[in-house]
Amino acid sequence: MIVYRKQGGFSLIELMISLTLGLILSAAVVQVMISNNSTERLNRSIASAQENGRFIIARLRNDLVMTGRYDLLQPDLNKDVDVVVEAAFVHNNPIPVEGDFSNALNKGVKEGGGALSDTLMVALQARKDCRGASHGYGDEEFMVVNEYFLDGTSLKCRGFDGRFLRGLKTQVDDDNAYTLLDDVTSFQVQYGVTDNISSQDNSARPVKFVEADTLGAEKAAGALVVAIRIALLLKADTDVLISPVPRFKLLNEEPIQPSDKRLFKQFETTITLRNSKNFARSRNI
């Protein structure tokens, strides 16, 4: 005798419910994966911008902190020119303006104006310029003039022999620019000046920060630059899209809103020029 038994299984409705729940769970897992991937890309983008910002601020601070240095007692100082006159030039013009150099009247700090970036130029005694070039002096120290500017989205530096700019020597090394950092959207500079001669304040504190286009008049009135304030706007080097892109205000410039819908970060620092401060104090003794 053959006994037939009913076979158990899922009904069509049960299968449809299972498939629906499976699709919901799969969609949730995919959504979590997409969210995690976006978060990871965003974190990577923030980290890259932060790292680039820390690097360029440290590099500029290291370059600029010695602005205005000139030590007549330094045994390695090259003395092919009148170093007393050269010392006076560097001490009085740590931040050159247009017209300071007889052989390069257009060289000096420049105000970009509007959304354009500024040009920074500093003078000091050193063995090499900001690119590492010695301009034929070997291990001797000489008057170095470094220029920092934005070329497209690349922050660059260019070094000169200050004696060449003053018309005292011929040019030895080239003046090709060296890239310090890419993906820089804006580079802005202000100059902290002291008026210790008129005020008889021997602290050499900056009484105000001015733009490059008014710095010449301030210097003519006896002011001396004792601090530099720098602001940069950097773009992260990943493809994270940010919409809308926020507006950024660098120093006292008009707010900037980049057209590229990427992640941007703003960095600012103020650098005290200790050599210029010491000279400013000595002028009032």
Sequence and secondary structure as in RCSB ss.txt:
>XXXX:A:sequence
MIVYRKQGGFSLIELMISLTLGLILSAAVVQVMISNNSTERLNRSIASAQENGRFIIARLRNDLVMTGRYDLLQP
DLNKDVDVVVEAAFVHNNPIPVEGDFSNALNKGVKEGGGALSDTLMVALQARKDCRGASHGYGDEEFMVVNEYFL
DGTSLKCRGFDGRFLRGLKTQVDDDNAYTLLDDVTSFQVQYGVTDNISSQDNSARPVKFVEADTLGAEKAAGALV
VAIRIALLLKADTDVLISPVPRFKLLNEEPIQPSDKRLFKQFETTITLRNSKNFARSRNI
>XXXX:A:secstr
           HHHHHHHHHHHHHHHHHHHHHHHHHHHHHHHHHHHHHHHHHHHHHHHHHHHHHTTTT   TT T
TB  SS HHHHHHHHHH SS  TTS TT TT S B   TTS  BEEEEEEESS TTS  TT TT BEEEEEEEEE
ETTEEEEEEEEHHHHTTSS   S    EEEESSEEEEEEEEEEE HHHH  TT    EEE HHHHHHHHHTT EE
EEEEEEEEEE SS    SS   B  TTS  B  SS S EEEEEEEEE HHHHHHHHHHT 
